[in-house]
Amino acid sequence: MSKKHLENADMETAMSRVDGRVKVMGAAKYTAEVQLPELTYGVLVESTIGQGVITALDTKKAEWAPGVIAVISHLNTPGVPEYKLQNQDVIQKQLRVFDSPNIYYNGQPIAVVVADTFERARYAASLVKVTYAKQQSYSNLEDNLSKAVVPKKAKSDPKGFTTDFLRGKAEAFRDAEFQVNEEYIQPSEAHHPMEPHSIIATWEAADKLTLVDKTQGSQQTAASIAKSFQLPPENVKVLSTYVGGAFGSALRVWPHEIVAILAAKKVQKPVKLVLHRNQMSYMVGYRPYTLQKVAIGASKDGKIVGLSHASYGKTSMYEEFTENVLIMSRMMYDIPNVDTKYRIVPLNVSTPAPMRGPGEATGSFALECAMDELSYKLNMDPIALRLANYASQDPDKKMPWSSNYLKECYELGAEKIGWNKRKAQPDANQEGEWKIGYGVATGTFGAFRGGASAKATFKPDGTLLLQSAIADIGPGTATSMTAIAAKNLGLAPEKISFQLGNSTFPKAPMQGGSNTVATVGSAIVATCDNLKVELAKRAAVQKPEWKNAIAKNIKIVGTQLINSDDASSKVEIASLFSQDNLAELVVKGDAAPGEESKKYSFYSFSVHFIEAHVHELTGVVKIKNAVSVIDCGTVVSPKTARSQSMGGIVGGIGMALMEEVVLDDRTGRTVTASFGDYHVPVQADIPQMDMMFVNERDPYLNPMGSKGLGEIVIIGVAPAVANAVYNATGKRVRDLPITPDKLI
Ligand code: MOS
């Protein structure tokens, strides 16, 4: 096989991040850095109990403090019009902030102080005195399992992953010769992007609002806010030019955003509200604490007979949160008998949110650890076990894969990590005081594509401006879109600029679920094709043979328009403008999935390999080597793809070894709110990483041949670490994170 896959060296020499320079120079302005005339500052006051009712709110001292403009709470809120339309008796869809004195979780925003400086607002917020009628709060999942419920969503989505599911026979694992039947715990994890959530709300008129906001979807935030405040949709403008990471935490509107808008209405000035790092643990969602029960039964040859998988996750008292924890158990392996069960437990916590690899990251930890446990019972290589159960089509949807290069992933990764050095017996490989182990795990995530549009403005000097409302939370969207346009047009990337993060730009989805390249990239291709057709039409005025030119054959080379079908027929780009006295050419393009989207099952795949060294006395785990092999179709921007995948491994190592939101269940207060207590990997925790991309085209998802990347780079990393730790030590840790105390 000729080498098509990409390794580290191939990716390092690829096109660099187009906004890298402004970011490292500090010239890229993030929401909290934006300055406006007459700006005021809001600081939240939070509840300090987990459940109860506010009986008194003494704001006098705060109001008298220097620089304070207003203290706003449920007692004097201008009100959110949408709340009045909602039925107070039914379960709320989102926290109705400042709508009542009721407290549902510890840390709930109950008032905001607005002042002329941030420091004065923060000081005054400390002066607000709250009296509560306190009730017992409940925040521990295991203690409250009896309150587990089937999500309401299951009724409206009977084929979805929250509905009890059965293929073949239930609990068929019980009949098998070899069995694993265990419980796995994923603790809550906070997103903690580098940039805290921030918003600047400005009422331009009584019915017109501009927001500078951290969001993964400028248009979706605008639509949501327009609905909440009952404004004409076109009267809400959202700008999110730079977003410093989000991982799912900015996929929706949160209470602090509503508060900033209410406050701006009250004080009739722009209000900036920036969350404190501690508030990032409970005000903008988190990966929910989840208990899973997985049972697998197999015959001697490793063929899996039955798989049962149940999931119990936390949600808030006022809102259902569900995620696809069980999807992988239904579609990853060719298993005749599968049953799954999904439950949520409403508790005195804030509502969780999708977090990178939402659902699958949690589900794969349980499934892929259980697969590893089974491999030892069978005395079979864990890769061989997975290959023995390889699904040649999607066993859940019973449809062919659009593409699936998992076998190549196993092969490339095993070679790269040196899988042959792995000892089949655990705790059998030691160098000095360090026990050495190797682990593998598989990841998958749906490869999605939606509809999007883009706009191109082309100038006689050959420069091209592309615009789309899409957000960029860090993966390098402007870079990948520039690469797609450059390839399509033949234009040098330096001639292209890409603007995003503005709700008034052409339609785009939220940046989530790894769908940006597939969705917006397709719109870029459509727009570039339209531009080429438009240019050819103008070229035909000079040379009639251009009438027959088709987009695929047209390229912009240097200052000329070229038709590869007819090499002699070149025209100067500038002449196409001058002939009609045009200053610029504006072209739009739309793209949406076609018929193929109904005929195939679309997934991206990844296989992660970890070499872990565990200190025999202290239990410290050092990741020595990490290899991720990715099947995400054709890689459109190799360098940013590599960076994104590095971030995935780092996130996976954090999930495996460090990250855990701990609540004090007596009060529901978050104990690990600061970075002093909530540990994330630092440079010294991160090993040599090899990212490899199979780089084989997916024929059906989109014209670029790509599939999604953002999620599969983390899904499967944590179980690969846990499996490597077991191989090193013989100790199976089923509750993350794998801290040293669990290994000694
Ligand atoms: Mo992500 S959890 O798709 O932002």
Residues whose N, C-alpha, C, O or C-beta is under 5 A from the ligand:
A	BS01	MOS	F247 G248 P354 M355 R356 G357 P358 Q511 G512 G513 S514
